[in-house]
Amino acid sequence: MSGAGRRGPGLAVFLVLTFGLTWGLEIGLVRGLPRGGPAYMAALVGVMLIPGLCAVIVRVWVEREGFGDAGLRWGRGRHYAGGWLLPVGFGAAAMGLAITLGQAEFDPWMTELMVAIRQRMPAAKIPPFELLRVYFIAGSLTQQVVMNLIPTFGEEFGWRGYLLMRLMPLGTGRALVLSGAIWGVWHAPIILQGHNYPDHPQLGAVLMVGFCVLLGVVLGWLRLASGSVFAATVGHASINGPGSTPLAFMRGRSDITTGVTGLLGQAVMMAFVLVIWRLGAFRGENLAQSGGDDG
């Protein structure tokens, strides 16, 4: 029986290793690092690589079944565009809702970001704002996505390349929701330290689970429909890059309601998930699952 068709000790070993190594690193090391500094960012990259590393360990030394269902192939290429552009749409729609509902003010001058840049680099020569704004948007759509591909592959190879596939015997819907919930709980220590929800870390830890369930469904759909874990990797890289770019164009915002991780962003993703579900996106005939269809 293939690895995707059963849940055995490999799954338990994967979860113990992934949570143990991650939580140990975040509680023992990351907590003491200056937030936003080079060492802090390097540690976060290391954390993101842990699920993929643990998946390799389990596949090679515990299950010894190889990587046949890991999605390590190109798959259905049209889903890469979706992985890249969907988070951009989620972020833009969340920003529109936040401004419309009075949860934030539109700030074309990126005031809060510019203040942060000047505080961190007071001696730096800043280019003309119009040029900086164009570079910021263009860079987020391209450079930020590319730079995020390696760390997000570390997560996706673990979560969507391994965990999701081991949960598929539960049914596609249950596997997508449960894998997303596990992914959300995995974030708990770093969220409680103020990441993503700096003003409301305790509530943020709960909201992060909801966000990961919804985003996990989207990324899981990209992985299953394309047959490739790389399509999900692109989607994850985009949510970390251009999907979060609209935050720079809002001021007076709450971390609870605004942005893709906030309640409004989650509402946008929920609407998208309901639409593609009604359109049959999760039916078996529309899912490549193991990646065998490269069409």
LINMO-V714053 format. One record per backbone hydrogen bond with DSSP energy under -0.5 kcal/mol. CO is the residue of the C=O (numbers start at 0). NH is the residue of the N-H. If there is no record, write none. Layout:
((CO,NH) (CO,NH))
//
This chain:
((1,4) (2,5) (5,7) (7,10) (7,11) (8,12) (9,13) (10,14) (11,15) (12,16) (13,17) (14,18) (15,19) (16,20) (17,21) (18,22) (19,23) (20,24) (21,25) (22,26) (23,27) (24,28) (24,29) (25,30) (28,31) (29,32) (33,36) (36,40) (37,41) (38,42) (39,43) (40,44) (41,45) (42,46) (43,47) (44,48) (45,49) (46,49) (46,50) (48,52) (49,53) (50,54) (51,55) (52,56) (53,57) (54,58) (55,59) (56,60) (56,61) (57,61) (57,62) (57,63) (58,63) (58,64) (58,65) (64,67) (66,69) (70,72) (70,228) (70,229) (74,76) (75,78) (76,79) (76,80) (77,81) (78,82) (79,83) (80,84) (81,85) (82,86) (84,88) (85,89) (86,90) (87,91) (88,92) (89,93) (90,94) (91,95) (92,96) (93,97) (94,98) (95,99) (96,100) (97,102) (97,103) (98,101) (102,253) (104,250) (106,109) (109,113) (110,114) (111,115) (112,116) (113,117) (114,118) (115,119) (116,120) (120,123) (123,125) (127,131) (128,132) (129,133) (130,134) (131,135) (132,136) (133,137) (134,138) (135,139) (136,140) (137,141) (138,143) (139,241) (141,145) (142,146) (143,147) (144,148) (145,148) (147,151) (148,152) (149,153) (150,154) (151,155) (152,156) (153,51) (153,157) (154,157) (154,158) (155,159) (155,160) (157,161) (157,162) (158,163) (161,165) (162,166) (163,167) (166,169) (167,170) (170,174) (171,175) (172,176) (173,177) (174,178) (175,179) (176,180) (177,181) (178,182) (179,183) (180,184) (181,185) (182,186) (183,186) (184,187) (186,190) (187,191) (188,192) (189,194) (190,193) (194,196) (196,199) (199,203) (200,204) (201,205) (202,206) (203,207) (204,208) (205,208) (205,209) (206,210) (207,211) (208,212) (209,213) (210,214) (211,215) (212,216) (213,217) (214,218) (215,219) (216,220) (217,221) (218,222) (219,223) (220,224) (221,225) (222,226) (223,287) (223,288) (225,75) (227,231) (228,232) (229,233) (230,234) (231,235) (232,236) (233,237) (234,238) (235,239) (236,240) (237,242) (240,243) (240,244) (241,244) (241,245) (243,246) (244,247) (245,248) (246,249) (248,106) (250,104) (253,257) (255,262) (256,263) (256,264) (258,261) (258,264) (261,265) (262,266) (263,267) (264,268) (265,269) (266,270) (267,271) (268,272) (269,273) (270,274) (271,275) (272,276) (273,277) (274,278) (275,280) (276,279) (279,282) (282,285) (283,286) (287,289) (287,290) (287,291) (291,293))
//
